[in-house]
Structures are given as C-alpha cells and as structure tokens.
C-alpha cells in the first residue's frame, strides 16, 4: 500500500526538479542574450567572447591537449601554463565535439548549459531536503542563476559542471547516500582544486556518521572515494611534464601564492587566455 504514495512523491519531486532546471535555463537565456548584445555593441563576435580568459584555456585544451612542459620566464619563475586547469571539463567538451561534430566553442557552451540546468535542479532539491518550501526552492534557483558571477555558467568555464556535482553531492550527504556522495565528490575533484572544501565536508560528515555508528559501513565508501578525483587530477597533470608536482608548479604562475601583480592597483594576478 505504500508503493503508490512513494511513487507519486518521486514523480512530484522529479517534476519540481525539472521546473527548477527550466527556471535556471530561462534566466540564463536572458542573461546570455544580454551578454551577447553588449559584446556585439563593443564590436566583438561571439567567438571572441567564448575564447576569453578561462574559456579560451579550456577550449584550447579540448582542441590540442595539454602542453608537454611548463614554460619559464627569464628569471626562472614558471610562466602561465594550461597545466593549471583540471581535465574533466576539457574532456567533456572534447567528447561532445567528437560525438556531435559541434565546434569546440559550441560544445563548451552546451556542456555548461546542461550542467547549469542540473545544478539548478540540485539547488532546488537541496532547499527542499533542508525543509524549505517550493517557493523558497524556486527563489533560490532564480537568485543563484542571476548572481553577479552567473555569466560563468553560460560560457565554457568549469563553474557549471562543478556546481552540478557540488549540489548533488550535498543532496546525497543530506540523504545519507554515502556512495553517491563519494562518487560525486570524486568527480568534482577532477573539475577544479577548490573541491578540497567539498572533500573536507564529505570526510567530516562520514567521520561523524562512523563515530555515531550510523549507516553501517557505507560512510567508509565516502571516505575512500571522495579524494580520488583530486588526487588523480594532480597526478595526471604532473605526469604530463614528468613530475608529481607539475600542477603545483604551473599553478604558481597563476597567483596561487596570492601575490599581487605590479602596476595593477593591487588586483590579484590573472593570466592571459594563452592562445
């Protein structure tokens, strides 16, 4: 007798998540259209926009792969290198390009938009899991979708893919689905190194569950899986230049040590698009 209500609840949750994804896509469509119009007004084409900054680096990696060495400046310090960018997003772009034949920039936009829609559904589901109502869930999705930095969800950056994995990993934690949380956390670690915060969250939650003897041995799976993507990303990028710390060396040039560029009014270091 409990199967029908449970199935109905599942269908309702699915429909609400689809609506949340649609809200995100609607806001993104308006924002992206405005971005393209402003870009056109400034005299630039869409390709110029899509190959700027981090987008250009992810797209060039998808097109050409990673470099085989880290360039150095005359003073011996490392120069900007694409080895600082983690591999999962370029792999998704390249895979979609090979399957569909889309240009790399279009494939990158499609990857970001699909991931952002999944992330929007994750934002809504997380709000609902934490006791919020439908209105609160949709409002959170809309506010997140039009935040000042939401443009990073519309272009081939890593933010959309990372946000999707982050949100659903948190949903899995709230629902105490430890294997899913570990797998999603591992995938997030292959997207960008800021997954260290998510990894710490998953490890702490799993440790608390084990100390309280909840959910049997399943929290051990989260403990084992969560850091694998980040470690694999570091080792893979290091292997490209034949040294285990290759990513750390490449990251130094991108201001990872919080140095400030001279003559830029104290702005943090930022590298070129490396065409």
N, C-alpha and C positions, 0 to 999 in steps of 0.2 A: 504493500500500500504506500510505501514511502518513495517508490521509484518515480511515480508521476510528478509529485511536487518537486523532487530533486531535479528531475529533467527540466521541468518548467523553469526552475530557478536558474539552471545552467543556460537555458535559451535566453532568458531575460538578461542575464549578465553578458552574454555574447552580443545581443542586440545593443545594449548600452555601450559596450566597448567599441562596437562599430560606429555608433553615433559619435563617440568621443574622437575616434580617428577622423571622422568626417569633419568635425569641428576644427581639428588641427589643420587638416588639408585646406579647408575654406580660408582660415586665417592666413595660412602660408601662401595661398594663391594670390590673395590681395597684397600681401607684403612683397612677394616676389615680383608681381606686376609693377608695383611702385618702384622697387629697386631697379628693374629693367628700364623703366621710363626715365628715372633720374640718370642712370648710366647712359642712356641714349642722348639725353639732353646735354650731358657733358662731352658728347662726341665719341663715345666708345661703343663697340659692338658687344654682343653677348659673350663671344669667345674671350674677349679681353677681360670681362668680368669674371668668368668662370676659371680663368687661369691665373688669377691674382692670389698672392700670398700662399696660405696653406693649400688651397685648392690646386694651385699650379704644381706644388710638390707631390701631392697625392696622385694627380693625373699623370705627371711625368714618370712616377714610379710604376704606375699601371701600364704605361706605354713602353718604358725602356728597362724597367727593373732597377735594382739598387746599384750604386757605384761599387767598384772593387777596391776603393781606397778612400781614405779621408784626406782631403786637401789641407795644406797648412800654409799659413801666411809666412812672409819673410822672417818674422821674429820667432817662428817655430810654434806658435799657437794654432790650434785647429781652426780651419775655415768652415763656413756653412756647408753642411752635407745633408743629403736626404736620408742618410742612415739614422737620423734622429727621429724619423717618422715610422711608427709601428706598422706591421704588414697587413693586418686584416682588411682594412678599408681599401687599400690598393688592390688586394686580391679579389674583393667583391666587385670592384669596378672592372677589373680585367676579365673576370669570369662572366659578368653580364655582357661585356663587349663581345666576347668570344661566342656566347650563346645567341645573342640577338643581332649582332652586327652593328649595333649602335655606335656612333663615335664615342670616344672615351669621355668627353665632357658631358654628353647627354646621358651616358650610362652612370656617370658620377652623380648627376642631379637626380636620376631615378632612384639610385641607391639611397641617397639622402632623404628623398621624399617618402619612400616606402618605410625606411627606418623611423622617420619622424612620426609617421602615422601610427606605427607600432608603439612608439614611445608615448604618444598621446593617449592611446588606449591603456598603456601602463600607468600613466599619471592618474587617469580616472579610476582604474581598478585599485590602485594603492589608496586613494582617498576613500573609496568605498570600504576597503578592508580595514581601514582605521576608524570607521564609524561615521564617515561623512555621508551626506545625502546625495542624491543625483544632481541637484542644482549646484552643490558645492564642488562635486566632481567635474562637471562641465565648466564651471567658472575657473577652476584651477587649470584645466586644459587650455582654455582660451587665454588666460593670463600668461601661462608659460609659452604659448605659441606666439605671442606678440611682445615678449620681453625685449629689452633693448638689444640683446645679443642673439635674437632669434634668427637673424639673417644667416647665421652659421648652420642652421638646419635646412636651408634652401639651396645651398651650394655644396660642392664636393669636399666638405670638411669631415672630420671624424665625429663631431658633436652628435649628430643624429643617431648614428649606429651605437655610439657609447651610451647615449641617453636611453635608447630602447633596451639595451642589455642591463643598464643600471636599474631602470624602473621595474623591470620584470624580475630581476634578482631580488629587489626589496620586497616585491609581492610574494615571491617564493619564501623569503625569510619570514614574513608575517604569517604566512600559511603553514610554516614549518615543513616545507618541502625541500629537504636539505640537499638532495642530489641535484635537483633543478637549480637551486641557488648556487651550488658549487660549479656546475657547468656554465651557467650564465656569467658568473664572476670570472671564470677562466677565460671565456670568450672576450669579456670586457678588458681583461688584461692584455689581450693581443691587439686591442684597438689603440690604447694610449696608456702611458705610465701612471696617469692620475688614478688609475684603477687601484692603486695602493690603498686609498681610503676605503673603497668598497671591499677590498680583500680583508682589511683590518676589521671592518664591520662584520663580515661573514664569519671570520675566525673568532671574534669575540662572542657573537651570538651562539656559534656552535659550542664554544668552550663552556658558556653558561648552561646550555642545554645538557651537556655531558656532566657538569658538576651537579646539576639538579636531577640527573638520571631520567631525562625525558627522551622519548622517541627512539629508545634503544641505541643501536649502533649507527643509525643514519647520520647524525651530526659528524661522525668521523669521515664520512664521504665528503662533506663540505670542507672540512679541514684539509683533506688531501687534494681536492680538486681546485679550490679557489686560487691558489697562487700559480698554477701551472701555466696559464696563458702568459702572464707577465714574465715568468722565468724563460719560457720558450721564446718570447719576443726578444728579450735581451740576448739570449744565446744565438738565435738565428741571425740577428743583425750583427752581432760580434763575429759570427762565422764568415760573414761576407768580406771581412777585412783580416781574417785570420787571428783575431784576438778576442778573448772573452769579454773585455771591457770596451769593445768597439762602440757600442751605443753611448756609453758614458763619455767617451772622448768626443764623439760627434755632438752630443748634447751641450758640451761646454761652450761651443761656439754660438749656440742659440740663447745664451744668457741663463743657463740653468743655475749658475752660481750667483744670480741676482746682481750681476754687475750692471752698471749704467753706461750707456754709450755717451761718449764725449760730444759736446756741441749739440745735444738734442733736448736741452732743457729738462734733464732728469728723467726722460722717458725710458722704460725698460728696453733692453736690447731686442731688436727684431731684424730678422734676416730678409734678404730679397727672395723673390719667387724662384730663383735658380732655374732659369730656362735652359 
